[in-house]
């Protein structure tokens, strides 16, 4: 069966439909993130410029490794580092302050 512009989709076999999809939308694999990153890859991952990465390296603010003059980063350490300074929500803050207030009141006034 010849597939033309006027061929109804319902007349296609599953194989023909898959072939059309693969031709129209080629499958692209997502780029795999390496476990070990260089400065450029670290910059891409964090969104910081390479100059900012260099500054953070000098100030020892970002976890990194040095090997023969090269600076390397571990992907999982960078992800943990980026998520390490969590800001609490208003509800969490108020709950903590309520707990502190109740704790003070139970201890009595001084």
Protein Blocks (a to p, Z undefined) as FASTA:
>chain_A
ZZdfklcfklpcfklmmmmmmmmmccdddddddfbdcfklmmmmnopafklmmmmmmnop
accddeehiacddfklmmmmmmmmccddfklmmmmmmmmmmmmmmnopZZ
